[in-house]
Amino acid sequence: MLLPDLRYALRLMRRSPGFTAVAVLSLALGIGANTAIYSLFYTIMLRPLPVSHPAELVELVRNSAQELHWAGYWSWDMYTHFRDRNHVFSGLAGMGFDNLASVRTEGSEAETLILETVPWNYFQVLGLKPAIGRMTAPDDAPADGDGSVAVVSWSYWDRHFHRDPGVLGKRIFYNPGGASDPRTESPKTIIGVAPRNYVGARVGAHTDVWVPGTHFGLIMLARLRPGVTRAEAQAEIDALYQTAPTRRPDPRRPWRMELLPAGAGLARLRDQFGKPLVLLLGVVGLLLLLACTNVAGLLLARTAGRQREMAVRVSLGAGRARLMRQMLTESLLLSSAGMAAGIGVAYLLVEALVKILTSGRAFENVTVIDVRPDLHLLLVTGAITLLAGLLFGMAPAWHAFRSAPADAMRHGGARGDTGFWRLAGKVLVIAQVALSIFLATGAAVFAAHLSRLRNFDLGFRSDHVLLMTLDPDRGGYRRDQLAAPYRELLSRLESIPGVRSASISGCTPLQGCGSGGRYLIVEGRVERPEDRKFTPLAFVAPRYFETLGIPLVAGRDFTAADAAGPRVAIVNRAMARRYFPDADPIGKRVRVDRSKASGPWFGSDEPYEIVGVAGDAKTFELRDAAEPAIYFDMFQENRLLDQFELRTAGNPAAVAETAQRLARQVLPRIPVQRITTLSAQVDSNIVPERLMAALSEVFGALGVALAGIGLYGLLAYTVARRTQEIGIRMALGATAAGIGRLVLSDVLTMTLAGLAAGAAMLIWGRRVALGLIPDLQWESAAPVAFAAAAILAISLLAAYLPARRAARIDPMTALRHD
């Protein structure tokens, strides 16, 4: 029965190519955007791990009222404490956090992969069975350090061994941290291959090798016993944490345990991107609603012109339900065509989204965000398509159902221009304007939020700085051999035309440079144990502060002469305020605490004289206050690091090729691992905000464009259907200008009503946005005014051509119009 309806709908689409193109494009944008955002949301937030009963998995973290402290800081002692004393887990596993390693097979080149050091029971807790071979067992676990066996991923087995079952017993060689020095390689015997679809518990981080061993800095992953709730388990684990032997009590920041669901993977990315993705789901939902409103208006306008056709069909015996089915078939066919085009839109949008996401610091060691289509996503896309077809198809279908055939035959279809049609048309216009101003205002607000973050006072200048990271471990050099070539390379880099200064450090501030700290002992100052606080340490070369634009507020910078001179250090303002609130810190002496409580220290035990005070630079997060920090001369400490910074007069990219060429000349065996800019690193810290701003701007612009197209289509059809009425008005003395004003005044009235409805929506939307993004600033009315002006301009532009056409109608022709 549906086949004749489909054929008729296809003929209608072919007869109206312009209408069909506008409708399909509108739906493609709405369906494609929804599919793309939901695909990303599902991948990061919902897709279950391919393990046994993933809903039973939880991640152990600790938090305080101030912050969430990720479990990458758990020691092996803490792991065994929880593992051996709990009664709520059927198993407790762990994994090393973001562990890069240089891995090679016999006779092949090394490549940098993610290698996880895991307890022997890792695969058993997850319920994973090997593709071939076996998983790790208790006998594989060393008493201290790493074991001598390894399990490799299915993709690594496929890539390097071409699925050869003889891989078992073969050896791989690895160096931790990405180093590739053959003298420090550790051989591992392959005992098994992981299941094909398992690549690790972290979203996007495709692990290729698992090695059993003990590891400092574990992420802990547990499986709840059957019948045990997360709340019950959390209560016991919190009690165990309070009695842990290696726990450091902090009365100013009382820690407690929290168990986070881990069935979809570890919680770090979900916490970072969850709220922005929820907001984006709402935005694209509104965009789809706007597209459906657009198409509904166009269909309703076309249905009004088909009143006589409907009347004839009813007169020939067609039931009203039959007409309604015909209209819904046309709507669903349009939405199916929109879905087909929307899949292409979704593919392109997903590619752009993944590129933005993986530019962030959270993805530095991530190989790919695998937003792959599966049955779940296909079902969601189909549901979106069906919903869209029903949304925009119900109004014209109902109009066809309630049409009066006798009136339609008597009035030649003009009856369609009164009552229901006029009211429905005005409601759709108002809805389009309301949705458009909501989307446009959101775009303006998030763009302003991103601009504010980019102009944060970071304590350093991110503009015009090139970053070039070398990989000396791949060159076979010992670190103590690099001092002279590093100085030579610095000298050559500074001689490049357009380079104002150059320096070296381990990392830049927002990479967390100096985030690992030690206790300090300040001469003349005694601290109570409960008042002691770790101070971040950073190792830098001379001219570091000048190159990064960090002001020296007192004293001097490091110099080449310091390398062989007395120990010196530079502190930041925050440290000067903490330790020397009423004194000049220049000339004061500090030592690094070498006790076990402070952690291992491989530098000198001699005191350091403070020779300078630098400004406060953000050391990890843009929004955090600067912490006390101390800087040491890397040449003096023989901590020869890898990142060269060049401040340039113009575009940093202009000197990138020259800088790489000089690096190859001075250090021919050391590859350049990465080259980027400091401003790009700043952007990597605000990926959720960049994502929100970029997509809000795109969707806001699309919303305004769709509203303009919809308004134009509705008004053009309305003017065409009111030709006879306009002819009568002109015959009775109405002028062309008056007719134009009539059309424009109708548009202006509907637009203002839409703006009022949109303003009411914005009150609710503002409350939701501030709840999800607390530091979002939405106090000014400027974004609303900007969006309203844009919508008003688009509405008047959309009305101009129909109004002009109405003003030029010939009265005699109009009076003869059927």
N, C-alpha and C positions, 0 to 999 in steps of 0.2 A: 504493500500500500504506500510505502514511503517513496518508492522509486519515481512515480509521476511528480510528487512534490519536489523531489531533488532535481529532476530535469527542468521543471518550471522555474525553480530558484536559480539554477545555473543560467537559464535563458535571460532571466531578469538581470543577473550580474553582468552578463555579456552586453546587454542592451544599455547599461549605465556604467561604463568603465570608470568614469570620473568618480561617481558615488562609491563604486566598489573599491577603488584604490584608496580613497580617503578613509573609508570604514576599516578596510584591512590594515592599513598603516597605523591607524589609531589603536586598533586591537593588538597589533603586533608589538607596539611599544609598551602597552599595558601588560600584556601577557608575558612578553620577553623579560621586562624588568622584574616582575614578580617571580618568574621562574629562576632568574639569575640570583636574586637576593635570597630566595628561599633555599636554593642549592647551596649557597655559601653558608647560610645559617644552619642548614642540616649537617653539612660536612663538619663544621667547627663545634656545633652545640649538641647535635642529636644522634649522629650516625654511631651505632653501637660498635664497639670493638669486636672483631671476629674471634671471640673467645667463648668459652663455655659460660653460660649464664652471666652475661656482663652486668646485669642489674645488681648483682651481689657485690660488685667491686666498689671500694672506697679508697680515697686518697687521704693520708694523714698529713695535716698541716697544723700549725699553731698560730694563734693570733692574739692580739690585744685590742683594746679600744682604739688604738692609734693605727694599727696596720695589720695586714695579713703577711705572715712570714712563711715564705714558701719552703717546702720540705727539702729543698736542695741542700739544706744545711744540717741534715741529720747525720750524726756520726755513726760508725759501726757499733759502738757500745750502746747508743740509744736504740738502734735497730734491734740488737739482740735482747735488750731489756724489754721492749714491747713484744718481741716474738716469743720469748720464753715464759712470760708471765701473764699473758692475756687469756681470757676464757671466751672471747666473743668472736674470734676469727678462726676460720678453718685453715687459714694460711696467711702468712705475711711475707711479701716479697719486696724487692727494692730494685732500683736501677741508678746508675751514675747519671749525673745531670749534664746534658749537652756535651758529651765526651767525644771530641774530634780525635781521629787517629789517622796516621798514614799507614795504609794496609796494602800489601802486595802479595801475589802468589809467586811461587818459584819461577824465575826466569821472566818476570813481567815487571813493568814500571809500577811504582807506588801511586796510589790515589788517596785523596783525603775523604774519609767516610765517617759516619757516626758509629762508633763502637761503644756498646754499653757493658760496663762491668756490673754483673748481677749476682745475687746469692744463688746457690745451686738450685733452690726450689722455685725459681722464677717461673719456669714454664709449667711446673706442676700446679702452682697457685692459679695460673691463668687457664689451666685445663687445655693446654695445647699439645697436640700430637705431632711428631715429626713427619715431614714428607718422605724422608728416608733416614736411616740411621737411628740415633737415639737423642734424647735431650739430656741435660746435665743431671748428675746424680750426686749423692753425698760424698762419694770418693773423689769427685772432681774438685771439691772445694778446698782451697789451701788454708792453712792456719793463718797465714798473713800474706797479703799481696794478691796477685792474679794467678789463676790456674794455668795449666798447660794445654787445655783443650778449648775448642770454640764451636759454637753453633752459628751457621751462616744463614742469611735469608735466602728465600727461593730466588729472588731477582739476582742476587750475587752469584748463586750457583748457576743460574741460567746465563749470566753475562760472562763469567770467567771460565766456567767448566762445561758449558753447553749441555747442562742437565746430565752429565756423565755420572752414573751411579758409583763409579770408581773414585769419586771425590773423597769418600770416607777414608781417613788415614792420611790424606795429603796435608801439607802444612801451609799456613799463611804466616806472614811476618808483619808485625805492627810496631809502630812507635806512638806513644800517646801524644796528644796535643798537636798532631799534624806534622811532627818532625819526621824526617826520612833518613836519618843518619844510620847506615848499616851497622855501625859499631854499637848502637843501643837498641837494635831491633829485638823483639821478643817473639820466638816462634810458637805457634799454636797448632795443634793437630785438630782437624775438622772431624767431629764425631756425629754431626747430624745437620739436617737442613730443616728450617722452620716451615710451617705451612705456607702455601702460596700467597694467601691473602693477608698474612700477618706481617706488618712492617714496624711494629713498636706501639707503645701506648701513648705517644705524644703526637698530636695532630700535626701532620706535615713533616715530621722528622722521621725519615725513612731509615731505620736502623738496619745495618747490613751484617754486623757481627756482634755476637753476645759471648762474653768470656766470664766464667764464674770467678768470683774473688771477693775480697773485702774492699770497701771503698769508702773514703770520707766524702761526704756530700751526697747522700742517698736521697732519692725520692722514694717514699714508702707507699706501697700499694697492697691493700689487704682484701681478702674475701670474707664476707660475713658468714657466720655459721647459720644454717637453716633455722628460721624462727627468731633470730636476733634482729631487732630493729636498729636503725642507724643511731637513734637517740640513746638506746641502751648501751650500744658499743661505745658511743662517745663519752658517756658518763664513766665507764670503766677505764678507758684510755686516758681520760683527763686525770683520773686519780693516779694511774700509773705514772703519768708525766710528772706529777707533783713529787713523786718519790724517786725519780730517776737519779742515779748517782752522779751523772755528769751534767745535770741541769744547772744553769747559772741563774739563781733568783735575781729578779730586778724589781724592787719594791715600787719604783716609779712607773713600771710598765708590766703589770701582772699578766703573764701569758696563760692561755688555756688552749686545750686541744680542740680541733674541729675535724670532723670526718666529712669530706666532700664526695658526692657521687662521682664515680670514675668509670661507669659503664660506657661512656662515650669518649673515654680518654682522660688525660690529666687536665686539671682545672685551670691551668694558667692562662691559656688562650681564651677559654670560655669567660673567665673573669674580665679579661682585657677587652674583648670584642663583643661580649654578650649584649650589653646595653645599646651600643651603637647599631648592632644588627637588628635588635628589636625595634628601634626607632625607624630604621630603614624599611623594615617590613611594613610598618604603619604608613610610611610615605609612599611606597610602591602600591600598597593597597588603595590609597587615595588616588594615585595615578590611574590604576585600573578602573576605579569607580568613575573617574572623570572621562576616561575613554569610552566606557559603557554609556555614560550620560550623553556623550557626543554622538555616538552611533544611534542611541535610542531616539534622540532628537531628529537626526537625519531620516531614520526609518519612519518615525511618526509623521514627519512632513511628507514623505513619499506615500505613506499609507493614506493620508488625507486626500492625495491626488488620485488614489485608486478607489474612491468611494463608489463610483459608477460601476467599475469592474466587479467590486464585491457585491453590489446590488444585483447585477446581472446574474452572477453565480448563485446567489441565494434564490433568485427568481426561478432559476433552472433546476433548483432542488438541492443545492449544496447546503449542508447544515452549518450552523454557526461554529460548532466545535471543529468541523472540517476546515473552515477558514482560519480558525485560531491555530490549528495544527500546521497549516500552510505557512502562516507567518512565523511560527516558532521554527519550522524547518529552515526557512530563509535565514533566520537569525543564527541558528546553530551552524549552518553552512558558512556564514560569514565568520563566525568565531573560530571554526575549524581552519579556515584559510588564514585567519589571524594567528592561530597557534603555529601553523607551519612556518609562517614568516617570523613569529616570535621566537621560535627555537634558534633561528639564526641570530636574532638580536641578543638572546640570552647567552649564546656562545661567545659573541664578541664582548659582551658586558662582563662575563665571568673572567675572560682573559685579562681585561683591564683591572678588575677587582683584585685578582690574584697578584698582578704586578704591583699594585699599591700595597697590598698586605705584606708581601714578602720583601718590601723595601724597609720594613720596620726592624727595630733592634731585636724584637722577640723572635724574628725569623732568620737571624744571622746564620744559623747552622741548619736551616731547613732546606731540603732539596726541592720539595714541591707541595703545593696544596692540591690534593687530589680531589677536585670537584668533578667526579665522574658520574655519568647518568646511571641510574639503576631503576629497578621496578618501582621503588618508593617515589622517586622524583618524577618518573613518567606518570604515575597515578596522580601526583599532585598537579602536574601540568594539565592533565586531562580534566581534573576537577576544576581548576581555574578556568579552563576553556568552557566547560559546561556552565559554570556559574556566570561567566561573562555573557554567554549566549542567552541564558535565561534573564539576566538583569536587563539587557537592552532590548530583549525580544518581547517581554511581557507587556509593555505599554502598547506597542502597535498591535500585538495579538489581541489584547483586551479591547482595543479600539475597533478592530475588525469584528470581534464577537458581539459587541453592543451596537454595531451600526444598524441604522434603519433603512432598509432597501427602498421603501416607497419614497421617503424623503430624498434619498440620494438620486433616484431616477428623476424625480420632479425637479430638483435644483441643479442637476448636472454636476454634482460633486461639490458645489459651492458650500453646501451645508457643512462640509468638513472643516470650514474655516471658522465655525462658531463653536460656542460651548466648550465641549471637552477638549477639542484640538487647541484652541487658543489658550485655555488654562494650562493644559499639559505642556505646550510649547514654552509658555512663560516660566513655568516651574523648572523646566529643564535648563533654560538659559540662566535663571537665578542659581540653580545648583552648580552649573559649570563655573560661573563667576566665583561662587563661594569656595569651591574646591581649588580653583586657580589661585586665589589670593592666599589661601592656606599654604599651598605648595611654594608660591613665590616668596612669601614672608619667611617660611622656614629656610629657604635657600639663602636669603639675605642674612638671617640670624646666624646660621652656621658658617657662612663665609666670614662674617665679622668676628665670630669666635676663633676661627682659624687664624685670621690676621692678628688678633690680640695675642694668641699663643706664639706666633712667629716673631712678634715684637716684644716678647717677654724680656725683662732685664736678666740675661743669663750670666752676667759677670764677665763675658768675653764677647768678641765680635766674630760672628760666624761668616761674614761676607768675605769674599776674595781670599779664601784659604784652600789650597790644594792639599790633599792627604794621600801620601804614597806609602803603602805598607809592603815591606820586603819579607821574604821568607828565608832567613839565614840558615835554618835547620836543614833546608834542602841543598845547601851548597857545600856541606861537609866541613864548615868552619867551626872551630871552637869559639865561644863567645869572647874569650880573652884575646882573640886574634883580630877582632873587628874594630878596635879603638882607632887605629891609624887610618884604615880605609873609610871609616865613618866620618872622621874629621875631614878627610879629603873630599868625600862626596858632599858634605855640608858646604865646604868652600866653593865647590863647583856649582852647586845649586844656587847659592847666593849670587853667583856671577851671571846667572841667566838674565837677559834683559827683561825687565818687568817684574822681577822678584825683589821684594823689599827686605825680606828676612827669611831665615829658615832655621828649623830646630828639629829635635827628635824627642819622642816620648813613647811610652808603652801604649797609650790610648788617649783620646781626648776626654774632656770632662764628662760629657753626656753619655759616653760609653761606660761610665762607671769607673773612670780612672781614679785610682786612689780609694776605691770602695773597700778594699781589703786593708784593715788597719791593725795597729798595735797599741798597747798602752804606752804612754810616754811618762818619763820621769823628768820633771822640771826642777832644776836646781833652785833651792830656796822656797819650794812649795811642797807641802805635804797634803796628800789627798786621802780621804777616808775610802776604804775599799768599796763602799756602796756608791760613792760619787765618781769612781773612775769610769772612764768612757774611752772606747777605742777611737783612735784618731787615724783617719785615712792617710796613707802614705802614697806619694807619687814620685817617680824618678824621671827627670827631664834634663835636656841639654841646655846650655846657655841660649839665650834669646827666645826661650819658650814663651815667656809672658808677652814679649813684644810681638811675636808671631801670632799668638792667639788673641791679642788685644786685651789681655788681662792687665789692668793697671798695677804698677808697683807704687804703693802709696807711701812707702818708707824704705830706706836702705838702698840696696843694690841688687843686681841680677847676678847669676853665676857667671864666671869668666873661665877662659881656657886655663888660667893659672891655678884655679881651684883644684884641678885634677890631682896635682902633686902637693897641694898645700894642706893646711889644717882643715878638719871636718867643718862644713858649713851647711846651713839649711835656710830655707825661706818658709815662713808660715803665712797663712791667709789671715784676713781680718778677724774671722770668727774665732780662730785659735788665739789670736792676740787678745781679743775681748775676754775669752774664757780664762786664760792663764795669766794675763797681765792687764787687768782692767784699769789699774791706776799707775802703770809704769810703761816706760818705753821698752818694747821687746828687743830692740836692736842691741846686740852684745850679750843677751842672756843665753844660757846654755841648757840644752835638753839632751836626754839620752833615751834610746829605745829600750823598753823593759825586755830583758832577755829571759824572764821567768816563763815557766810552762803555761801560766795563766794567760800570758800575752800571746802565746803561739811562737813557733820557730822564727828566729831572726838570724839571717846569714850575713848581716853587715857588721860594721865595726862596733866594738863596745865603748869606743871613745865618745865623749860628749860632742855635740854639734853646737856651733855658735850660730845664732840667728843673725843673718846679715841683711835680711829684707822682709818686708811685709807686702804681700800681694792682695789684690782685691778678691772678693768672694765669688768663685765660679761655681755654678751648679754642677754637682758631681754625679748625679744619676737621673733625677726627674726634674722636669721644668717647674713643677708646682711646689717642690720641696724647698724649704729654707736651706741655705748653704751650711754645711757642717764644718767644724774645725778641721783643717788639713795642714799637712807639712810636706814640703818638697825637698828632695835631695838631688844633688848633681849626679847624673847617671855615669859620667866618666869617672868621677871621684869614687863612686861606689862599685864601679865595674859592672853595672847593670845595663848592659848594652841592649837597647830595645829596638823595635822594628818599624815604628811609624814616623815618617818624615813629614813635617808640616812646612808649607811654603806660603807666605803671605805675598800676594801679587797686587800690582797696581790696577790690573784690569781683570778680564775673565780668567779664572784659574785654568780652565780647560785649554787655554791657548799655550800654556807652558807644559802641559801634561806629557806630550810626546818627547819634548827635550829632556824633561826630568827623568823619564824612563830610559832614554838613550844614555844619559850620564850614569845612571845606576848600573846599566849593563857594562859600561866601559870600566868603571871603578871596581865593581863586584860582579864579574862576568858569570860566576857560577851561582849567583843568588837570583832567583826569579822575583819579579814584582808580583806580589800576591793580589793586591787590590789597589785601585786608584779611584778616588772619589773626592768630594768636597765636604768642608765642614758644614755648609748649609744643608747638604743632603743628609748628613748625620743628624742634624737638628730635626729635619723632617722625619727621620726614622723614629723619633721619639714621640711623634704626634700622629701616628698612622690612623688610629680611630677617628681623630678629628679631621684629618685630611680626607678620609673615606666619607665621613658624613658631609663635609663641605662640598667635595667634588660631586657626589651623587645628588645631594640636595640641589646644587646649582643646575645639574643636568635635568633632573626631574622637574624642578621649578620651571625651567625654560620650556620643557616639553609640555608641562601643564598649561602654561600660558599660550603656547602655540596651538595645542589641541582646543583650548577654549576659543581662540580666534577662528580656527577652522570651523568648529561647530557653530559658532555664532553666525559666521558668514553663510554657511549652508542653510541654517534655519531661517535667517532673515531673507535670503534670496528666494527661498521657496515660499515664504510667507508673502512677500511682495507679489510673486507670480500668482499665488492663489487669491490675492486681494485686488487683482487687476480691475475687475468689474466695479468693486466698491470705490476704488480710486478714480475710475472714469466717471462715476456718478458724482463724486465730490467735485471733480474738476468741471463737470457740466453745470453744477450748481454754483460755480464761481470760485472754487478753491484755486489758488495759484500754485505754480511749480515749487516755489520756495516754501509755501505752506505745506505741501505734500512731503517735501524733504524734511521739514521740521517735525512733521507728524511721525515719520519713521524714526528719526533720530531721538525724538522725545520718548518714544516707546523703548528704544534701546537704552537710553540713559536711565529711565525709571527701573528697568529690569536690572541694569548693571548696579545701580545704587542699592537696590534690594539685595542683590547677590553680595555686594561688599558688606552690607549690614549682617547678613547671615554668616559670611566668612569671619567677620570680627567676633561673633559669638563663638564660632568654632575655635578661633585663636585663643580665647580665654581658657578653654579646656586644654588645647594643645600646649600652651605655655606651661600649665601646671604639670602635665605629663613629662614634657621635655626637661624641666627643672628637676623633677624627681629622678630621672634617669641620668642626667648630667648636671651634678650640683654646681659646678663652677661655670655653667653656661650663663652669660650675662644677657638678659632680655628685659631690660628696664626701659630702654629708649623706644619711642614710637616711630623712629625713623625707618626701620625695616617695613613696618606696616604701611607707612605713608608711601614709601618707594614702591612696594608691591601694588598698592591701590592705584597709584598713578600709572604704573605699567599696564594694569588690567583695564583701566579706564581708556587709555590710549588705544589698546588693542581692540576694545569693544567699539570705539568710535570708528577706528579704521575698518573693522569688519562691517560696520553699518554703512560706510560711505558709499560703496558701489550700489548696494540695493536701494539706498535712499536716492541716489542720482538716477538710477533706472526708473524708480517710481515717479520722480519729478518729470521725466521725459515721456511719460505715457501719453499717447494721443487719445483724447476723450472718446471720439467716435469709434476708434478701434476697440477701446476698452469696453464700451457699451455693447458691442457685438460679441464680446468674449464670452464663451460658454462657461 
